[in-house]
Amino acid sequence: MGRQTGRHVEDGLCAGTHNKGINMFQLVLCLLAVATVGLFAYGAKRRTGTMRTLTRRLEAARLDDRVRPLPPARFNSREPSNR
């Protein structure tokens, strides 16, 4: 068995297990943080591109004379009603 110094066992079966567990936890936590930041950046870029495309289409439709809607019908009291 390994040499004991105080309460710790060096070169034993469980030597370094605690540090490996913390290191793995830190690695998983860092990968999760990087993935989250990456997904937010990807979503922001995609949303910006989509909004730009939609804005261009709306502006083109607004400026195009052929696409203009008909003016709303107005009430005329002199016209006979269809009752």
N, C-alpha and C positions, 0 to 999 in steps of 0.2 A: 504494500500500500504506500501511498505517497507521504511525504513529509508534512507534518502539521505545524502551522505557524499561527498561533492564536486560535481563532475559530475557523480558519480557512484550511482546506486541504489542497495542497499543490499536487499536480500530476495524478489526481484521483480520477475516478470514473465520471464525476460530475464537474470536473474542472472546466471553467469557461462556459458552461451551459447558460448561465445567467446572462453573460455578456453577449452570447450569440443570439439569445432570445430578444434582448433589447435591440441589437443591431438589425435583426430581421424585422422587428416592429418598426424601427425607424425607416428602414428601406421601404417597407410597404406603405408607410405613411407618406414618405416623400413621393413615391410613385403615384399614389392617389392624388396628392396635391398637384403634381405635374399634369396628370390626366385631366383633372378638373379645370385647371387654367387653360389647357389646350382645347378642351371642349367649349369653354366660354369664348375663346378667341375665334375658333372655327364658326361658332354660332353667330358671333357678332359680324364676322366677315360675310357670311352667307346672308344674314338679314340685311346688311347694307346693300349688297348686290341686288337682292330681291326688291327692296324698297326703291332703289334707283330705277330698276326696270319698270316697276309699276308706275312710278312718277312720270317716266318718259311716255308710257302708253296713255296715261291720263291727260298729259299735256298735249300729245298729238291728237287725241280725240277732241279735246277742247278747241284746238286751233283749226281743226278740219271742218270746213263749212258743210260738207255733205253729211256729217254725222250729227249735226245740231238737231236737237229735239224740236218737235212742233211746239208752238206756244200753247199754253193751257187754254182750254175753252172758257169763254166768258159768258155769263148769264145775260140774256137779252130779254127784257120783259115784253117786247113787241112781237117776238116770234111766237107762233101758236104752239101750244104744248101738245104732246101726243097722248092725251088721256083718253 
